[in-house]
């Protein structure tokens, strides 16, 4: 445990320090090459801002995986590096020259498949979720690919205001870190700490008035992929050794949805609104939850903190409930939560539009 504490401190502080050091260098390169993000009509920012802080995420992630390699009993590190490199390439291309949705999805699926077929991440049973036990390899692979693909793109979609994507990421890695620590999965616990260090270092710059930088698709795709990777490990994890804290195995999908609640809620709501308005689900707009809060007068920081705390509260609540109730009841709780907050944010948007109409 002394070694674990040492590596935990190394994972967090080395990641924090390296990202803090690299981001100013990246910002200088981006500015000198005029790769700055210029605000458009749907942007909540008024000034041009450098982007691609995610380059530092990728570099530090690779370094960190080497630091904690001794704890990698699953020998999954090399697969994660290869998949992250592919995600990095996809994000970098999109930051430099915008990619088509189809090209991005194909590349993301290729990266996901690199980790899906690892022996330590095989999921051949839903462990009683909605009464389902064993499933075929083909069906299992399809479910996992769809789950990670949803996580990656939902996380990418919430990166719209300062502090939100990084704050949500910190909450998610914090919850997963706790669950992996209790389960004795220390490599994944250390990985979570390193990712928290990365995002905390970035958050300083993202919220800065004078040194602001965005993570870009380069960053959001890598962080979203790491969330998807950890979610897959959570599904495949043997929980029989968990003595201090237990939850029903059939609720693993519910817990993943709870941990990822705000990005998933925002994605479902935005896509639903776009389809109702007969628009492409891939067409960007300003109908996200964070746009609603900004329109109501909240600052970027307040809107981000509100959504991060809400995500944390819902995750803790549903995880605690998952210790006592089966998957049918837990799915009911999850649907109620989704329905309530979709209705809540819809009412907020309607009230804002009424005020705009009256003022005109």
Protein Blocks (a to p, Z undefined) as FASTA:
>chain_A
ZZmmmmmmmmmmmmmmmmmmmmmmmmmmmmmnopaccddfkbcbfbdcdehklmmmmmmm
mmmmmmmmmmmmnopmmmmmmmmmmmmmmmmmmmmmccdfklmmmmmmmmmmmmmmpmkl
ccfbeghpghiacdcfklmmmmmmmmmmmmmmmmmmmmmbghklmmmmmmmmmmmmmmmm
mnopaklmmmmmmmmmmmmmmmmmmmpmklgccebjmlmmmmmmmmmmmmmmmmmpcfkl
pmkbccdfklmmmmmmmmmmmmmmmmmmmmmmmmmnopafklccfkbfklmmmmnopafk
lmmmmmmmmmmmmmmmmmmmmmmpcfklmmmmmmmmmmmmmmmmmmmmmmmmmmmmmmZZ
